[in-house]
Amino acid sequence: MSNDVSLCPRFHRAVELIGRRWTGAIIRVLLSGPRRFNELLGSIPGISDRLLTERLRELESENLITRTVESGSPVKVIYALTCAGAELQESLDALGRWAERWITPGAEETKSA
C-alpha cells in the first residue's frame, strides 16, 4: 500500500491564501463588520500600512472582500467581506478553538498578559 497522498489543488491554494501573514487577522476583524483602512490598521497590532494595503488588494482580487469608495470630503474607503469571505467564519472559529487547546502562548503573548 502506498503512502502517497495527493493534495487537492483547491485546498492547497486556499491554505496558502488564508495562511499568509496577516490575512487571517484581517478577515477576523472584518467578520465583525465593514471597516475603514485606519480602523483595520488600529485593530491589527504590528501590521504596516504597506502590508495591509498589499493584503487588502490580494483579498479583493480573490473576491473575499469588497472595497467601496464613498465620495465626500474626505473620501471614505470601506472594506467588507463578500459572502465567500464571510463563509470563512466557521473555519476561523474552528482554528481558534484548536489554537486555544494546542498552541502554547509565545513570549510576546506572555509579556502582554
Residue pairs with C-beta under 8 A, 6 or more apart in sequence:
17 23
17 58
17 62
18 24
18 27
18 88
18 91
20 55
20 58
21 51
22 44
22 47
22 51
22 52
22 55
23 55
23 58
23 59
24 92
24 95
25 44
25 47
26 40
26 44
26 52
26 55
26 56
26 59
26 65
27 59
27 64
27 65
27 81
27 85
27 88
27 92
28 92
29 35
29 40
29 43
29 44
30 40
30 65
30 79
30 80
30 81
30 85
31 81
31 86
31 88
31 89
31 92
33 80
34 68
34 78
34 79
34 80
35 43
35 78
35 79
35 80
36 76
36 77
36 78
36 79
37 52
37 53
37 56
37 77
37 79
40 52
40 56
40 79
41 47
41 49
41 52
44 52
56 65
56 67
56 79
59 65
59 85
60 66
60 67
63 82
63 84
63 85
64 81
64 82
64 84
64 85
64 88
65 79
65 80
65 81
65 82
65 85
66 79
66 80
66 81
66 82
67 77
67 78
67 79
68 77
68 78
68 79
68 80
69 75
69 76
69 77
70 76
70 77
70 78
81 88
105 113
